[in-house]
Amino acid sequence: MFTPHAKMAAFGLSYGYGWFVGKMNNHPAVSHGGGIDGFVTEIRRYIDDNITIIILSNRQTTNVPQIADQIGWAVFEK
């Protein structure tokens, strides 16, 4: 699931089976996001750091990847 199979050049990540795989906030991580009918989500697992960030929003316009980035930077003190 977390093995990179397809390179996503635009994001600097790879894609496994349902998960983006690569470095986020300069730390190895896997992530998956999505949404339906007014809800959006993002889950990030920083593998080496044993940190998981989960964002759930009931506003479809919420930029959950950006929020997850900001929380990641706060956690890693950047």
Backbone as XML, in Angstrom:
<?xml version="1.0"?>
<chain id="A" units="angstrom">
  <residue number="1" name="MET">
    <atom name="N" x="0.814" y="-1.183" z="0.000"/>
    <atom name="CA" x="0.000" y="0.000" z="0.000"/>
    <atom name="C" x="0.872" y="1.267" z="0.000"/>
  </residue>
  <residue number="2" name="PHE">
    <atom name="N" x="1.948" y="1.226" z="0.735"/>
    <atom name="CA" x="2.810" y="2.398" z="0.853"/>
    <atom name="C" x="4.017" y="2.343" z="-0.077"/>
  </residue>
  <residue number="3" name="THR">
    <atom name="N" x="4.069" y="1.367" z="-0.958"/>
    <atom name="CA" x="5.151" y="1.271" z="-1.929"/>
    <atom name="C" x="4.876" y="2.210" z="-3.085"/>
  </residue>
  <residue number="4" name="PRO">
    <atom name="N" x="5.800" y="3.119" z="-3.407"/>
    <atom name="CA" x="5.576" y="4.049" z="-4.521"/>
    <atom name="C" x="5.491" y="3.301" z="-5.854"/>
  </residue>
  <residue number="5" name="HIS">
    <atom name="N" x="4.411" y="3.532" z="-6.595"/>
    <atom name="CA" x="4.234" y="2.885" z="-7.887"/>
    <atom name="C" x="4.183" y="3.886" z="-9.044"/>
  </residue>
  <residue number="6" name="ALA">
    <atom name="N" x="3.684" y="5.070" z="-8.808"/>
    <atom name="CA" x="3.563" y="6.069" z="-9.867"/>
    <atom name="C" x="4.094" y="7.405" z="-9.358"/>
  </residue>
  <residue number="7" name="LYS">
    <atom name="N" x="5.025" y="7.996" z="-10.086"/>
    <atom name="CA" x="5.606" y="9.288" z="-9.712"/>
    <atom name="C" x="4.629" y="10.405" z="-10.047"/>
  </residue>
  <residue number="8" name="MET">
    <atom name="N" x="4.363" y="11.281" z="-9.089"/>
    <atom name="CA" x="3.489" y="12.434" z="-9.268"/>
    <atom name="C" x="4.377" y="13.677" z="-9.283"/>
  </residue>
  <residue number="9" name="ALA">
    <atom name="N" x="4.942" y="13.972" z="-10.426"/>
    <atom name="CA" x="5.949" y="15.036" z="-10.543"/>
    <atom name="C" x="5.435" y="16.381" z="-10.043"/>
  </residue>
  <residue number="10" name="ALA">
    <atom name="N" x="4.175" y="16.677" z="-10.271"/>
    <atom name="CA" x="3.622" y="17.974" z="-9.877"/>
    <atom name="C" x="3.660" y="18.172" z="-8.364"/>
  </residue>
  <residue number="11" name="PHE">
    <atom name="N" x="3.588" y="17.089" z="-7.613"/>
    <atom name="CA" x="3.545" y="17.178" z="-6.156"/>
    <atom name="C" x="4.873" y="16.790" z="-5.505"/>
  </residue>
  <residue number="12" name="GLY">
    <atom name="N" x="5.802" y="16.233" z="-6.280"/>
    <atom name="CA" x="7.059" y="15.761" z="-5.724"/>
    <atom name="C" x="6.887" y="14.514" z="-4.872"/>
  </residue>
  <residue number="13" name="LEU">
    <atom name="N" x="5.793" y="13.798" z="-5.092"/>
    <atom name="CA" x="5.483" y="12.589" z="-4.341"/>
    <atom name="C" x="5.289" y="11.432" z="-5.299"/>
  </residue>
  <residue number="14" name="SER">
    <atom name="N" x="5.103" y="10.269" z="-4.752"/>
    <atom name="CA" x="4.722" y="9.098" z="-5.540"/>
    <atom name="C" x="3.360" y="8.632" z="-5.055"/>
  </residue>
  <residue number="15" name="TYR">
    <atom name="N" x="2.766" y="7.713" z="-5.801"/>
    <atom name="CA" x="1.460" y="7.205" z="-5.433"/>
    <atom name="C" x="1.546" y="5.706" z="-5.254"/>
  </residue>
  <residue number="16" name="GLY">
    <atom name="N" x="1.091" y="5.224" z="-4.111"/>
    <atom name="CA" x="1.006" y="3.794" z="-3.853"/>
    <atom name="C" x="-0.398" y="3.337" z="-4.203"/>
  </residue>
  <residue number="17" name="TYR">
    <atom name="N" x="-0.934" y="2.451" z="-3.451"/>
    <atom name="CA" x="-2.316" y="2.013" z="-3.650"/>
    <atom name="C" x="-3.224" y="2.791" z="-2.712"/>
  </residue>
  <residue number="18" name="GLY">
    <atom name="N" x="-3.655" y="3.958" z="-3.152"/>
    <atom name="CA" x="-4.549" y="4.785" z="-2.360"/>
    <atom name="C" x="-3.856" y="5.802" z="-1.476"/>
  </residue>
  <residue number="19" name="TRP">
    <atom name="N" x="-2.540" y="5.799" z="-1.435"/>
    <atom name="CA" x="-1.792" y="6.706" z="-0.562"/>
    <atom name="C" x="-0.715" y="7.432" z="-1.354"/>
  </residue>
  <residue number="20" name="PHE">
    <atom name="N" x="-0.524" y="8.719" z="-1.048"/>
    <atom name="CA" x="0.635" y="9.449" z="-1.548"/>
    <atom name="C" x="1.806" y="9.100" z="-0.643"/>
  </residue>
  <residue number="21" name="VAL">
    <atom name="N" x="2.976" y="8.921" z="-1.227"/>
    <atom name="CA" x="4.149" y="8.488" z="-0.489"/>
    <atom name="C" x="5.306" y="9.426" z="-0.821"/>
  </residue>
  <residue number="22" name="GLY">
    <atom name="N" x="6.020" y="9.893" z="0.185"/>
    <atom name="CA" x="7.180" y="10.747" z="-0.057"/>
    <atom name="C" x="7.510" y="11.573" z="1.164"/>
  </residue>
  <residue number="23" name="LYS">
    <atom name="N" x="8.134" y="12.712" z="0.931"/>
    <atom name="CA" x="8.473" y="13.606" z="2.038"/>
    <atom name="C" x="7.471" y="14.743" z="2.095"/>
  </residue>
  <residue number="24" name="MET">
    <atom name="N" x="6.980" y="14.993" z="3.288"/>
    <atom name="CA" x="6.117" y="16.131" z="3.556"/>
    <atom name="C" x="6.697" y="16.827" z="4.771"/>
  </residue>
  <residue number="25" name="ASN">
    <atom name="N" x="6.772" y="18.140" z="4.721"/>
    <atom name="CA" x="7.424" y="18.898" z="5.784"/>
    <atom name="C" x="8.839" y="18.348" z="6.025"/>
  </residue>
  <residue number="26" name="ASN">
    <atom name="N" x="9.481" y="17.895" z="4.942"/>
    <atom name="CA" x="10.848" y="17.352" z="4.974"/>
    <atom name="C" x="10.990" y="16.100" z="5.842"/>
  </residue>
  <residue number="27" name="HIS">
    <atom name="N" x="9.909" y="15.349" z="6.022"/>
    <atom name="CA" x="9.929" y="14.100" z="6.785"/>
    <atom name="C" x="9.212" y="13.028" z="5.965"/>
  </residue>
  <residue number="28" name="PRO">
    <atom name="N" x="9.702" y="11.784" z="5.988"/>
    <atom name="CA" x="9.011" y="10.713" z="5.267"/>
    <atom name="C" x="7.571" y="10.570" z="5.768"/>
  </residue>
  <residue number="29" name="ALA">
    <atom name="N" x="6.641" y="10.520" z="4.816"/>
    <atom name="CA" x="5.232" y="10.479" z="5.206"/>
    <atom name="C" x="4.394" y="9.781" z="4.143"/>
  </residue>
  <residue number="30" name="VAL">
    <atom name="N" x="3.206" y="9.372" z="4.557"/>
    <atom name="CA" x="2.180" y="8.882" z="3.639"/>
    <atom name="C" x="0.914" y="9.672" z="3.940"/>
  </residue>
  <residue number="31" name="SER">
    <atom name="N" x="0.114" y="9.911" z="2.909"/>
    <atom name="CA" x="-1.104" y="10.694" z="3.133"/>
    <atom name="C" x="-2.223" y="10.229" z="2.211"/>
  </residue>
  <residue number="32" name="HIS">
    <atom name="N" x="-3.427" y="10.524" z="2.642"/>
    <atom name="CA" x="-4.607" y="10.240" z="1.842"/>
    <atom name="C" x="-5.647" y="11.291" z="2.184"/>
  </residue>
  <residue number="33" name="GLY">
    <atom name="N" x="-6.249" y="11.849" z="1.173"/>
    <atom name="CA" x="-7.289" y="12.838" z="1.387"/>
    <atom name="C" x="-8.477" y="12.552" z="0.492"/>
  </residue>
  <residue number="34" name="GLY">
    <atom name="N" x="-9.567" y="13.192" z="0.795"/>
    <atom name="CA" x="-10.746" y="13.005" z="-0.033"/>
    <atom name="C" x="-11.901" y="13.827" z="0.470"/>
  </residue>
  <residue number="35" name="GLY">
    <atom name="N" x="-13.031" y="13.627" z="-0.156"/>
    <atom name="CA" x="-14.218" y="14.346" z="0.255"/>
    <atom name="C" x="-15.426" y="13.907" z="-0.534"/>
  </residue>
  <residue number="36" name="ILE">
    <atom name="N" x="-16.586" y="14.225" z="0.007"/>
    <atom name="CA" x="-17.852" y="13.925" z="-0.650"/>
    <atom name="C" x="-18.947" y="14.785" z="-0.021"/>
  </residue>
  <residue number="37" name="ASP">
    <atom name="N" x="-19.813" y="15.302" z="-0.856"/>
    <atom name="CA" x="-21.021" y="16.008" z="-0.407"/>
    <atom name="C" x="-20.802" y="16.959" z="0.775"/>
  </residue>
  <residue number="38" name="GLY">
    <atom name="N" x="-19.851" y="17.869" z="0.637"/>
    <atom name="CA" x="-19.654" y="18.893" z="1.650"/>
    <atom name="C" x="-18.637" y="18.568" z="2.718"/>
  </residue>
  <residue number="39" name="PHE">
    <atom name="N" x="-18.006" y="17.426" z="2.653"/>
    <atom name="CA" x="-17.005" y="17.039" z="3.641"/>
    <atom name="C" x="-15.660" y="16.836" z="2.950"/>
  </residue>
  <residue number="40" name="VAL">
    <atom name="N" x="-14.575" y="17.227" z="3.622"/>
    <atom name="CA" x="-13.223" y="16.981" z="3.112"/>
    <atom name="C" x="-12.350" y="16.482" z="4.260"/>
  </residue>
  <residue number="41" name="THR">
    <atom name="N" x="-11.376" y="15.640" z="3.909"/>
    <atom name="CA" x="-10.518" y="15.030" z="4.927"/>
    <atom name="C" x="-9.078" y="14.946" z="4.450"/>
  </residue>
  <residue number="42" name="GLU">
    <atom name="N" x="-8.180" y="14.790" z="5.377"/>
    <atom name="CA" x="-6.765" y="14.549" z="5.087"/>
    <atom name="C" x="-6.193" y="13.779" z="6.268"/>
  </residue>
  <residue number="43" name="ILE">
    <atom name="N" x="-5.453" y="12.734" z="5.972"/>
    <atom name="CA" x="-4.710" y="12.007" z="6.995"/>
    <atom name="C" x="-3.256" y="11.954" z="6.560"/>
  </residue>
  <residue number="44" name="ARG">
    <atom name="N" x="-2.372" y="12.265" z="7.491"/>
    <atom name="CA" x="-0.929" y="12.221" z="7.231"/>
    <atom name="C" x="-0.276" y="11.402" z="8.324"/>
  </residue>
  <residue number="45" name="ARG">
    <atom name="N" x="0.543" y="10.472" z="7.913"/>
    <atom name="CA" x="1.328" y="9.680" z="8.862"/>
    <atom name="C" x="2.792" y="9.953" z="8.595"/>
  </residue>
  <residue number="46" name="TYR">
    <atom name="N" x="3.461" y="10.544" z="9.568"/>
    <atom name="CA" x="4.897" y="10.754" z="9.490"/>
    <atom name="C" x="5.545" y="9.510" z="10.090"/>
  </residue>
  <residue number="47" name="ILE">
    <atom name="N" x="5.953" y="8.613" z="9.212"/>
    <atom name="CA" x="6.359" y="7.265" z="9.567"/>
    <atom name="C" x="7.487" y="7.230" z="10.606"/>
  </residue>
  <residue number="48" name="ASP">
    <atom name="N" x="8.570" y="7.910" z="10.344"/>
    <atom name="CA" x="9.738" y="7.847" z="11.237"/>
    <atom name="C" x="9.520" y="8.587" z="12.553"/>
  </residue>
  <residue number="49" name="ASP">
    <atom name="N" x="8.544" y="9.484" z="12.581"/>
    <atom name="CA" x="8.328" y="10.324" z="13.757"/>
    <atom name="C" x="7.169" y="9.859" z="14.635"/>
  </residue>
  <residue number="50" name="ASN">
    <atom name="N" x="6.467" y="8.812" z="14.200"/>
    <atom name="CA" x="5.298" y="8.315" z="14.937"/>
    <atom name="C" x="4.274" y="9.415" z="15.210"/>
  </residue>
  <residue number="51" name="ILE">
    <atom name="N" x="4.019" y="10.233" z="14.181"/>
    <atom name="CA" x="3.055" y="11.331" z="14.286"/>
    <atom name="C" x="1.997" y="11.145" z="13.208"/>
  </residue>
  <residue number="52" name="THR">
    <atom name="N" x="0.743" y="11.284" z="13.598"/>
    <atom name="CA" x="-0.366" y="11.232" z="12.654"/>
    <atom name="C" x="-1.196" y="12.498" z="12.812"/>
  </residue>
  <residue number="53" name="ILE">
    <atom name="N" x="-1.507" y="13.127" z="11.686"/>
    <atom name="CA" x="-2.350" y="14.324" z="11.673"/>
    <atom name="C" x="-3.595" y="13.981" z="10.867"/>
  </residue>
  <residue number="54" name="ILE">
    <atom name="N" x="-4.750" y="14.203" z="11.458"/>
    <atom name="CA" x="-6.022" y="13.942" z="10.784"/>
    <atom name="C" x="-6.835" y="15.228" z="10.800"/>
  </residue>
  <residue number="55" name="ILE">
    <atom name="N" x="-7.256" y="15.672" z="9.626"/>
    <atom name="CA" x="-8.086" y="16.865" z="9.495"/>
    <atom name="C" x="-9.431" y="16.424" z="8.926"/>
  </residue>
  <residue number="56" name="LEU">
    <atom name="N" x="-10.508" y="16.793" z="9.594"/>
    <atom name="CA" x="-11.867" y="16.521" z="9.133"/>
    <atom name="C" x="-12.607" y="17.849" z="9.081"/>
  </residue>
  <residue number="57" name="SER">
    <atom name="N" x="-13.269" y="18.120" z="7.979"/>
    <atom name="CA" x="-14.009" y="19.376" z="7.860"/>
    <atom name="C" x="-15.367" y="19.127" z="7.221"/>
  </residue>
  <residue number="58" name="ASN">
    <atom name="N" x="-16.376" y="19.798" z="7.732"/>
    <atom name="CA" x="-17.695" y="19.726" z="7.111"/>
    <atom name="C" x="-17.963" y="20.958" z="6.244"/>
  </residue>
  <residue number="59" name="ARG">
    <atom name="N" x="-16.898" y="21.589" z="5.806"/>
    <atom name="CA" x="-16.974" y="22.675" z="4.822"/>
    <atom name="C" x="-16.132" y="22.263" z="3.626"/>
  </residue>
  <residue number="60" name="GLN">
    <atom name="N" x="-16.762" y="22.093" z="2.509"/>
    <atom name="CA" x="-16.082" y="21.587" z="1.311"/>
    <atom name="C" x="-14.992" y="22.526" z="0.815"/>
  </residue>
  <residue number="61" name="THR">
    <atom name="N" x="-15.061" y="23.793" z="1.180"/>
    <atom name="CA" x="-14.069" y="24.761" z="0.705"/>
    <atom name="C" x="-12.816" y="24.820" z="1.579"/>
  </residue>
  <residue number="62" name="THR">
    <atom name="N" x="-12.781" y="24.072" z="2.674"/>
    <atom name="CA" x="-11.612" y="24.062" z="3.560"/>
    <atom name="C" x="-10.420" y="23.430" z="2.842"/>
  </residue>
  <residue number="63" name="ASN">
    <atom name="N" x="-9.287" y="24.095" z="2.904"/>
    <atom name="CA" x="-8.065" y="23.573" z="2.286"/>
    <atom name="C" x="-7.355" y="22.675" z="3.306"/>
  </residue>
  <residue number="64" name="VAL">
    <atom name="N" x="-7.833" y="21.432" z="3.425"/>
    <atom name="CA" x="-7.292" y="20.536" z="4.450"/>
    <atom name="C" x="-5.822" y="20.171" z="4.228"/>
  </residue>
  <residue number="65" name="PRO">
    <atom name="N" x="-5.320" y="20.015" z="2.985"/>
    <atom name="CA" x="-3.877" y="19.765" z="2.843"/>
    <atom name="C" x="-3.024" y="20.915" z="3.384"/>
  </residue>
  <residue number="66" name="GLN">
    <atom name="N" x="-3.479" y="22.139" z="3.181"/>
    <atom name="CA" x="-2.729" y="23.292" z="3.693"/>
    <atom name="C" x="-2.735" y="23.301" z="5.224"/>
  </residue>
  <residue number="67" name="ILE">
    <atom name="N" x="-3.864" y="22.988" z="5.825"/>
    <atom name="CA" x="-3.940" y="22.928" z="7.287"/>
    <atom name="C" x="-3.018" y="21.838" z="7.814"/>
  </residue>
  <residue number="68" name="ALA">
    <atom name="N" x="-3.019" y="20.669" z="7.157"/>
    <atom name="CA" x="-2.136" y="19.577" z="7.572"/>
    <atom name="C" x="-0.668" y="19.991" z="7.447"/>
  </residue>
  <residue number="69" name="ASP">
    <atom name="N" x="-0.316" y="20.728" z="6.381"/>
    <atom name="CA" x="1.052" y="21.251" z="6.227"/>
    <atom name="C" x="1.409" y="22.168" z="7.392"/>
  </residue>
  <residue number="70" name="GLN">
    <atom name="N" x="0.507" y="23.093" z="7.713"/>
    <atom name="CA" x="0.779" y="24.064" z="8.770"/>
    <atom name="C" x="0.935" y="23.388" z="10.130"/>
  </residue>
  <residue number="71" name="ILE">
    <atom name="N" x="0.103" y="22.407" z="10.403"/>
    <atom name="CA" x="0.232" y="21.671" z="11.662"/>
    <atom name="C" x="1.555" y="20.899" z="11.666"/>
  </residue>
  <residue number="72" name="GLY">
    <atom name="N" x="1.899" y="20.290" z="10.524"/>
    <atom name="CA" x="3.176" y="19.590" z="10.436"/>
    <atom name="C" x="4.347" y="20.502" z="10.709"/>
  </residue>
  <residue number="73" name="TRP">
    <atom name="N" x="4.322" y="21.706" z="10.128"/>
    <atom name="CA" x="5.421" y="22.645" z="10.373"/>
    <atom name="C" x="5.464" y="23.048" z="11.856"/>
  </residue>
  <residue number="74" name="ALA">
    <atom name="N" x="4.290" y="23.226" z="12.472"/>
    <atom name="CA" x="4.255" y="23.586" z="13.903"/>
    <atom name="C" x="4.812" y="22.453" z="14.754"/>
  </residue>
  <residue number="75" name="VAL">
    <atom name="N" x="4.467" y="21.215" z="14.416"/>
    <atom name="CA" x="4.965" y="20.064" z="15.165"/>
    <atom name="C" x="6.482" y="19.949" z="15.042"/>
  </residue>
  <residue number="76" name="PHE">
    <atom name="N" x="6.983" y="20.171" z="13.832"/>
    <atom name="CA" x="8.422" y="20.047" z="13.603"/>
    <atom name="C" x="9.163" y="21.362" z="13.801"/>
  </residue>
  <residue number="77" name="GLU">
    <atom name="N" x="8.458" y="22.395" z="14.321"/>
    <atom name="CA" x="9.037" y="23.688" z="14.671"/>
    <atom name="C" x="9.734" y="24.375" z="13.524"/>
  </residue>
  <residue number="78" name="LYS">
    <atom name="N" x="9.053" y="24.466" z="12.383"/>
    <atom name="CA" x="9.618" y="25.156" z="11.216"/>
    <atom name="C" x="8.912" y="26.467" z="11.020"/>
  </residue>
</chain>
